[in-house]
Amino acid sequence: MTFSEENYLKTIYHLTNLLDSEVSTNAIAEKMETKASSVTDMLKKLAEKDLVFYKKYQGVSLTEKGQLAAKMIVRKHRLWEVFLVEKLDFPWDEVHDIAEQLEHIKSEKLINKLDDFLGNPTEDPHGDPIPDSNGSYIKIEKQLLSELNENQSGICVGVKDTSSEFLQYLDKQGISLGSKIECVAKEIFDGSLKIKVNGNDLTISSKIAANLFVKLI
């Protein structure tokens, strides 16, 4: 596969998991910042390679072959993120773009050795699950912080937004994976939350709360 084909497969995989349904051409175009006509051309190519099911005006889904291929791309991306953070001391807000380049390395042997070298991690630095060499992964029970009720608490287990700006914001507020977050109060007017993070009081916007995953405790 070309780099472009791999990027399309990964995008369809992520959108499928997010929407839990077939993915529209427009959704792919928006995510990849390209024209719908370009997406259609690529989907036809991927369908010819038995990587996607595609019918015009009916959306697209991954075939079994396409899903496994997408999982292997995601596996490489997330393992490289772990390596960059744990072994090269990169901050978590810088690794996504670098991993975008490294995920296209073809050597399966290298990736399996990298996995073993890292101790076979099950999650990347942003809390996302890492598929194993067979495409299996451990699902994490989680919900958005914005969905918590007052006086409920959770442990931060992931982020929905992996942009460097958002991750840098979290660093400034002392929020990271493993942080204990208690929902103290919810503002009806704008959806903002008063929370305690590891015992410290903080007010966050509804947008921030809608991009943090927690596991109830």
C-alpha positions in Angstrom: 0.0 0.0 0.0 1.0 3.6 -0.6 1.3 6.0 2.3 -1.9 7.7 1.1 -3.8 4.4 1.1 -2.6 3.7 4.6 -3.7 7.1 5.8 -7.2 6.6 4.3 -7.5 3.2 6.0 -6.5 4.6 9.3 -9.0 7.5 8.9 -11.9 5.2 8.1 -10.9 3.0 11.0 -11.0 5.9 13.5 -14.2 7.4 12.1 -15.9 4.0 12.2 -15.0 3.6 15.9 -16.1 7.2 16.6 -19.5 7.0 14.7 -20.1 3.3 15.2 -21.6 3.1 11.7 -20.6 3.3 8.0 -18.6 6.3 7.2 -19.6 8.9 4.6 -17.4 10.3 1.9 -17.9 13.8 3.2 -16.8 12.7 6.7 -13.5 11.3 5.3 -13.0 14.4 3.2 -13.5 16.7 6.2 -11.1 14.6 8.4 -8.4 14.5 5.7 -8.9 18.0 4.5 -9.4 17.0 0.9 -12.1 17.0 -1.8 -14.9 14.5 -1.8 -14.1 13.6 -5.4 -10.6 12.7 -4.3 -12.0 10.5 -1.5 -14.3 8.7 -4.0 -11.3 7.9 -6.3 -9.3 6.5 -3.4 -12.3 4.4 -2.1 -12.6 2.8 -5.5 -8.9 1.8 -5.4 -9.3 0.4 -1.9 -12.4 -1.5 -2.9 -10.5 -3.1 -5.8 -7.9 -4.3 -3.3 -10.6 -5.8 -1.1 -9.8 -3.3 1.7 -13.2 -1.6 1.9 -16.8 -2.1 1.1 -17.9 0.9 -0.9 -21.2 1.8 -2.7 -21.8 5.2 -4.0 -24.1 7.3 -1.7 -24.1 4.5 0.9 -20.9 5.1 2.8 -17.9 2.9 3.3 -16.8 0.3 5.8 -13.6 -1.8 6.2 -13.4 -5.4 5.0 -11.9 -7.9 7.4 -8.6 -7.5 5.5 -8.9 -3.7 5.6 -9.6 -3.7 9.3 -6.6 -5.8 10.1 -4.4 -3.6 7.9 -5.7 -0.4 9.6 -5.1 -1.9 13.1 -1.5 -2.7 12.1 -1.0 1.0 11.1 -2.5 2.1 14.4 -0.3 -0.4 16.2 2.8 1.0 14.7 1.8 4.6 15.4 1.0 4.0 19.0 4.1 1.9 19.7 6.3 4.6 18.3 4.5 7.1 20.5 5.3 5.0 23.6 8.9 4.7 22.4 9.3 8.5 21.9 7.8 9.3 25.3 9.4 6.5 27.4 12.8 6.1 25.8 13.5 9.5 24.2 11.8 11.7 26.7 9.6 13.5 24.2 6.6 15.3 25.8 3.2 13.7 25.0 2.2 16.8 23.0 5.0 16.3 20.4 4.9 12.7 19.5 1.8 12.4 17.3 3.2 14.1 14.3 6.5 12.2 14.5 4.6 8.9 14.8 2.6 9.9 11.7 5.8 9.5 9.8 7.1 6.4 11.5 3.8 4.5 11.2 4.6 3.9 7.5 7.7 1.7 8.2 6.9 -1.7 6.6 9.1 -4.1 8.6 6.8 -6.3 10.7 9.9 -7.8 12.4 11.0 -4.3 13.6 7.6 -3.5 15.0 7.3 -6.8 16.9 10.8 -6.3 18.3 9.9 -2.7 19.3 6.8 -4.1 21.0 8.9 -6.6 23.0 11.5 -3.9 23.8 8.8 -1.7 25.3 7.4 -4.5 27.4 4.3 -5.1 25.2 2.4 -2.0 26.3 -1.4 -2.0 26.0 -1.9 1.8 25.9 -0.2 4.7 24.2 0.8 7.9 26.1 -2.7 9.4 25.3 -4.6 6.4 26.8 -5.5 4.8 23.5 -5.3 0.9 23.2 -2.5 -0.6 21.3 -3.5 -3.6 19.1 -1.2 -6.7 19.4 0.3 -8.4 16.3 -3.0 -10.2 15.7 -5.1 -7.0 15.9 -6.6 -7.7 19.3 -6.6 -5.1 22.0 -7.9 -4.5 25.5 -11.0 -2.3 25.6 -11.0 0.4 28.3 -14.2 1.2 30.1 -14.4 4.9 30.0 -16.7 7.9 29.6 -16.3 11.6 28.9 -15.7 13.8 31.9 -18.6 16.0 30.7 -20.9 13.0 31.3 -20.1 12.8 35.0 -22.7 13.9 37.5 -22.0 16.1 40.5 -20.0 14.4 43.2 -18.9 11.6 40.9 -15.2 10.9 40.5 -13.0 9.2 38.0 -9.4 8.5 36.9 -8.2 10.2 33.7 -7.6 7.4 31.3 -7.4 9.2 27.9 -7.9 12.2 25.7 -10.2 12.6 22.8 -8.3 15.6 21.4 -4.6 14.8 20.9 -3.6 18.2 19.5 -0.5 19.7 21.0 -2.5 22.8 22.1 -4.9 20.7 24.1 -2.2 18.5 25.7 -0.2 21.6 26.6 -3.3 23.1 28.3 -3.7 19.9 30.3 0.0 20.1 31.4 -0.6 23.7 32.6 -3.6 22.5 34.6 -1.7 19.5 36.1 -4.1 17.0 34.4 -2.5 13.8 33.1 -3.3 10.1 32.7 -3.9 8.7 36.2 -5.1 12.0 37.6 -8.0 11.7 40.0 -10.8 14.1 38.9 -13.9 14.8 41.0 -16.9 16.7 39.5 -17.8 19.2 42.2 -20.4 21.2 40.3 -21.9 21.6 36.8 -23.0 25.0 35.5 -26.3 24.7 33.7 -25.8 27.9 31.7 -22.6 26.9 29.7 -21.8 23.4 30.8 -18.6 24.4 32.6 -17.5 22.2 35.4 -15.9 22.9 38.8 -13.6 20.0 39.5 -10.9 18.8 41.9 -7.8 17.4 40.2 -5.7 15.4 42.7 -7.3 17.6 45.4 -6.8 21.0 43.7 -9.8 23.1 42.7 -10.2 24.0 39.0 -12.9 25.3 36.7 -12.9 24.0 33.1 -15.1 24.6 30.0 -17.5 22.2 28.6 -15.2 21.8 25.6 -12.3 20.6 27.8 -14.6 18.2 29.7 -15.9 16.8 26.4 -12.3 15.9 25.4 -11.2 14.0 28.6 -12.0 10.3 29.2 -12.3 9.0 32.8 -12.9 5.7 34.4 -15.4 5.9 37.3 -14.2 5.1 40.7 
